[in-house]
Amino acid sequence: MSSVGARQRRPFVLVCGIGVSSHYFEQLAPHLEQYGPVYALDLPGFGGVPHNRSGLSMSEYADLLGDVIDSLDAPDPIIVGHSMGTQVVADLTARRPHLSTIVLISPVVDAEHRNLSAQAWRFARSSWREPFRVKVLAVTAYLTCGFNWFFRVLPNMLTYRIEDTAAQIQADTLLIRGQYDAVCPPEWIATLSARLPSSSAFEVEGAAHSVMHAHAREVARLCVDHASRGSKAHDDTITLTPELPAEDKKGGPLDALEIISAEVKGAATEMSGNARGDDALVEDGKNQQAEARRRRLRD
């Protein structure tokens, strides 16, 4: 888990999809951090996190997410899931009615195409529209995850009926998809929205499945606006104006070099932790990289 931001505000908890790591949120997290602390999670088996030998179900992943939230001493964070992470978030939220605010980005799996061949073809079409950086992150993450674990979890993702879970969710839910996201078509968003007791939906123009990466600023704004509408029940309400906008602070060449050096050092620390099986070292490396990206955004 990587984290950035002041701890006194209502936090964002980010849950990534199958096979990938919290690095998928590397662009979104710094934007959200301007409004509150951000915790980007790596699920067991992904991002170098250890796992048991049997593939976990979405409910088991949700139980672990609940444990993390309990440990943060933040009973009602803003929970953001992407792709398979939306199943995890939905499952937990359905069982915890006090959770009031969730964001489901590119939710899966479309009930009309719940099979491997259809999803593989749709993922390939969507991936063609992704930025090069996202493709690099995906390949690196899949190699770290390993195909054995990936294909143990995949059947659980394909068979999970998020549309049934949606009907049990009491939280105010925001659905986000990219215009070119073949994995999450507009008809599927309409189906989910109809099942959710309280929801709104938004399509980001020009985006694909990993909409929160290439369009991080817009997605962050959607998340913050969504949370703000339901923040009256919280004393620590979200302020729509960031404390330190990126435009207010400009760094020079030495600052940029220092930030790049910090990010490289963080990546090396994470790799070392993965090689040694040292979870603390992996987390430290991820936090260093998250902090470097936060500085880059502000500088």
C-alpha positions in Angstrom: 0.0 0.0 0.0 1.3 3.5 -0.9 0.0 6.6 0.8 0.2 10.4 0.5 -1.5 13.4 1.9 -2.4 15.0 5.3 -4.1 12.5 7.7 -6.6 14.8 9.3 -9.0 14.8 6.3 -11.4 12.2 5.0 -9.3 9.8 3.0 -9.5 8.2 -0.5 -8.9 4.5 -0.7 -8.0 3.2 -4.2 -8.4 -0.4 -5.3 -6.9 -1.6 -8.5 -7.9 -4.3 -10.9 -6.8 -7.8 -11.7 -3.1 -8.4 -12.3 -2.0 -4.8 -11.9 -0.6 -2.8 -9.1 -1.3 0.5 -7.3 1.0 2.2 -9.9 -2.1 2.3 -12.1 -3.2 5.2 -9.8 0.2 7.0 -10.1 -1.5 9.9 -12.0 -4.8 10.0 -10.1 -3.4 9.8 -6.5 -1.5 13.1 -6.6 -4.6 15.0 -7.9 -6.8 13.5 -5.1 -4.1 14.1 -2.5 -4.7 17.9 -2.9 -8.1 17.2 -1.2 -7.3 14.5 1.3 -5.0 11.6 2.2 -4.8 8.8 -0.4 -4.2 5.1 0.2 -3.5 3.1 -3.0 -3.8 -0.6 -2.3 -2.1 -3.7 -3.8 -4.3 -6.8 -3.5 -2.7 -10.1 -2.5 -1.0 -11.7 -5.5 -0.6 -8.4 -7.3 2.1 -5.8 -7.2 4.5 -8.2 -5.4 2.1 -8.8 -2.5 2.2 -12.4 -1.1 -0.8 -14.7 -1.5 -2.1 -18.1 -0.6 -2.0 -20.9 -3.1 -5.7 -20.8 -4.0 -7.3 -17.9 -5.9 -9.2 -15.5 -3.7 -12.9 -14.7 -4.3 -14.1 -11.2 -4.5 -15.7 -11.5 -1.1 -12.3 -12.6 0.4 -10.6 -9.6 -1.3 -13.4 -7.4 0.1 -12.8 -8.8 3.6 -9.1 -7.8 3.3 -10.1 -4.3 2.1 -12.4 -4.0 5.1 -9.5 -4.9 7.4 -7.3 -2.1 5.8 -10.1 0.5 6.2 -10.5 -0.6 9.9 -6.8 -0.1 10.4 -6.9 3.5 9.0 -9.3 4.6 11.8 -11.4 6.2 9.0 -14.8 4.6 9.2 -16.3 6.2 6.1 -13.6 6.8 3.5 -14.2 7.6 -0.2 -13.5 4.2 -1.8 -12.5 4.1 -5.5 -12.3 0.9 -7.4 -11.1 0.3 -11.0 -12.0 -2.7 -13.1 -11.9 -5.9 -10.9 -11.4 -3.5 -8.0 -15.0 -2.3 -8.5 -16.2 -5.8 -7.6 -14.2 -5.8 -4.4 -15.5 -2.3 -3.5 -19.1 -3.2 -4.3 -18.9 -6.5 -2.3 -17.6 -4.7 0.8 -20.0 -1.7 0.5 -23.0 -4.0 0.1 -22.1 -5.6 3.5 -21.2 -2.3 5.2 -24.2 0.1 4.9 -22.5 2.9 6.8 -20.1 3.4 3.8 -21.6 6.4 2.1 -19.4 7.2 -0.9 -17.9 5.0 -3.6 -16.6 5.5 -7.2 -16.6 2.6 -9.6 -14.3 3.2 -12.6 -14.7 0.9 -15.6 -16.7 -1.7 -13.7 -16.7 -5.3 -14.8 -17.9 -7.8 -16.0 -20.5 -7.0 -18.6 -23.3 -9.6 -18.0 -23.9 -10.0 -21.7 -20.3 -11.1 -22.4 -19.2 -12.9 -19.3 -16.7 -15.2 -20.9 -13.0 -15.3 -21.4 -12.9 -15.0 -25.2 -15.2 -12.0 -25.3 -13.4 -10.2 -22.5 -10.0 -10.9 -24.0 -11.1 -9.4 -27.4 -12.7 -6.4 -25.7 -9.6 -5.8 -23.5 -7.4 -5.9 -26.6 -9.5 -3.3 -28.4 -9.5 -1.1 -25.4 -5.7 -1.5 -24.8 -5.1 -0.2 -28.3 -6.4 3.2 -27.1 -4.3 3.2 -23.9 -1.2 5.5 -23.5 2.2 3.8 -23.8 2.9 4.3 -20.1 -0.2 2.3 -19.2 0.9 -0.5 -21.5 4.3 -0.6 -19.8 2.7 -0.6 -16.3 0.4 -3.5 -17.4 3.1 -5.7 -18.8 5.4 -5.1 -15.8 2.5 -5.8 -13.4 1.4 -9.0 -15.2 5.0 -10.3 -15.1 5.2 -9.6 -11.4 1.9 -11.2 -10.7 2.6 -14.3 -12.8 0.2 -16.1 -15.0 -0.6 -18.9 -12.5 -2.0 -16.5 -10.0 -3.7 -14.4 -12.6 -5.6 -17.4 -14.1 -6.6 -18.5 -10.6 -8.3 -15.2 -9.9 -9.7 -14.6 -13.4 -12.6 -17.2 -13.2 -13.7 -15.6 -9.9 -13.8 -12.2 -11.6 -15.6 -13.4 -14.7 -18.4 -15.1 -12.7 -18.9 -12.4 -10.1 -22.3 -10.9 -10.6 -21.7 -7.2 -9.6 -25.2 -6.3 -10.9 -26.8 -8.4 -8.1 -24.5 -6.9 -5.5 -25.3 -3.4 -6.8 -28.9 -3.7 -5.7 -27.7 -4.1 -2.1 -25.5 -1.0 -2.0 -26.8 1.9 -0.1 -23.8 4.2 -0.8 -24.0 7.1 -3.2 -22.2 5.7 -6.2 -20.5 7.3 -9.1 -19.9 5.3 -12.3 -17.1 6.4 -14.7 -16.2 4.9 -18.0 -14.0 6.0 -20.9 -15.4 6.7 -24.3 -13.4 3.9 -26.0 -13.7 1.3 -23.2 -14.8 -1.8 -24.9 -14.6 -3.8 -21.7 -17.2 -1.5 -20.0 -19.7 -0.5 -22.7 -22.3 2.2 -22.1 -25.1 -0.3 -22.0 -23.5 -2.1 -19.1 -23.1 1.2 -17.2 -26.8 1.8 -17.8 -27.6 -1.6 -16.4 -25.6 -1.1 -13.3 -26.9 2.4 -12.8 -30.5 1.0 -12.9 -29.6 -1.5 -10.2 -28.0 1.0 -7.8 -30.4 2.8 -5.4 -28.4 6.0 -5.6 -26.0 6.6 -8.6 -24.8 8.9 -11.3 -22.7 8.1 -14.4 -20.1 9.9 -16.4 -18.3 9.1 -19.6 -14.9 10.7 -20.2 -14.3 11.6 -23.8 -11.2 10.2 -25.5 -10.5 7.7 -22.7 -10.2 3.9 -22.6 -10.4 1.3 -19.8 -7.7 3.0 -17.7 -9.4 6.3 -17.8 -8.0 7.4 -14.4 -4.5 7.4 -15.8 -4.6 9.5 -19.0 -7.4 11.6 -17.7 -6.4 11.8 -14.1 -7.3 15.5 -13.5 -10.8 15.1 -14.8 -11.5 11.8 -13.0 -10.2 13.4 -9.7 -12.5 16.3 -10.1 -15.4 13.9 -10.7 -14.5 12.0 -7.6 -14.2 15.1 -5.5 -17.4 16.6 -6.8 -19.2 13.4 -6.1 -17.9 13.1 -2.5 -18.6 16.7 -1.8 -22.3 16.3 -2.6 -22.6 13.8 0.2 -20.1 15.4 2.6 -22.6 17.3 4.8 -22.7 14.3 7.1 -18.9 14.8 7.8 -17.3 17.4 9.9 -14.1 17.2 7.7 -15.8 18.2 4.4 -13.9 18.2 1.2 -13.0 21.6 -0.1 -13.2 21.9 -3.9 -10.3 24.3 -4.1 -6.9 22.5 -3.6 -4.6 23.7 -0.9 -1.6 23.9 -3.3 -2.7 23.9 -6.9 0.0 22.7 -9.4 0.1 26.1 -11.1 1.1 28.0 -7.8 4.5 26.4 -7.6 7.1 26.0 -10.3 10.4 24.1 -9.7 13.6 24.5 -11.6 15.8 22.0 -13.4 17.5 20.9 -10.1 14.1 20.3 -8.5 13.1 18.2 -11.5 16.3 16.2 -11.3 15.8 15.6 -7.6 12.2 14.4 -8.1 13.3 12.0 -10.9 16.1 10.7 -8.6 13.6 10.1 -5.8 11.3 8.2 -8.1 14.1 6.0 -9.4 15.3 5.3 -5.9 11.7 4.4 -4.9 11.4 2.0 -7.8 14.7 0.4 -6.9 13.6 0.0 -3.3 10.4 -1.6 -4.4 12.2 -4.0 -6.7 14.6 -4.9 -3.9 11.7 -5.6 -1.6 10.0 -7.8 -4.2 13.2 -9.8 -4.7 13.7 -10.3 -0.9 10.0 -10.9 -0.2 10.2 -7.9 2.2 6.7 -6.3 2.3 7.9 -3.4 4.4 10.5 -2.5 1.9 8.0 -2.8 -1.0 5.7 -0.4 0.8 8.5 2.0 1.5 9.5 2.0 -2.2 5.9 2.6 -3.3 5.6 5.5 -0.8 8.8 7.1 -2.1 7.5 6.9 -5.7 4.1 8.3 -4.6 5.7 11.2 -2.8 7.9 11.9 -5.9 4.9 12.1 -8.1 3.1 14.3 -5.7 6.0 16.7 -5.8 6.2 16.6 -9.6 2.5 17.6 -9.8 3.0 20.5 -7.4 6.3 21.7 -8.8 
